Amino acid sequence: MGEGKTGLHAGPNGAYMTDMAKELHHPERDQIELSAVLEALSEPTRREIVLRLLEQGEAPCQAFDATAPKSNLSYHYARLREAGVTRTRLVGPYRMISVRVDDLSQRFPGLLDAIVAASRAKVSAE
């Protein structure tokens, strides 16, 4: 298999590197579906990720390493992104995650606020 076909090349330290990361799919605002958002936010780990992002702002994936095993986090990040809840952008070797507050507020006014309020109320009651 030739290097040109795989996108691999030898880096400065001799390790193989790719030319670019795989582009991530994000639904357009009008493609975000209520059922997908509700399903994505029905899982406690994903809700915790979103709550922390809303409190702290954009963060690298590594910021949530203590939340769950890395393989599980990758799955949760993908579910949130594919549902249109978060946006992931590549910055060098990092994947920065943020909540699509404007898109969600435009598409489903009050939904994100209601979910956040209910989640915080549940935590306070526990």
C-alpha positions, 0 to 999 in steps of 0.5 A: 500500500503506497503512502499517497493512498493512505494519507500517511507520511513519516514525521520528523521523529520517524513516526507515521502521521496523517495529513489531516484529521477526519472532518466531523459532521455537525448538523445544520441548525435547521437539521437539529431534531428535538428527539435527537437533542432529548435523547442525547441529553437523557444520558447523565454523563452527556448532561454532565458534559453539557452542564460543565461546558455551559459553566466553563465555556469551550473546553478540550476533550481532555477536560472530561477525562475524570468523568468516564473512560476515554472510549466511553467519552468518545461515544458521548462526544459523538452523540452530542455532536451528531444530535446538534447539541455540541460543536467540536473544532480541531485546534492543533492536536486538540478537539475543543467542544462547545455547546451550540447555545445559539442554535439550540435557542433559535431552534427550540426556545427555552429548551436548553434553559429548562433542561439545565434548570431541571438538572441543577434542581435534581443535583440540589435535591440529592 
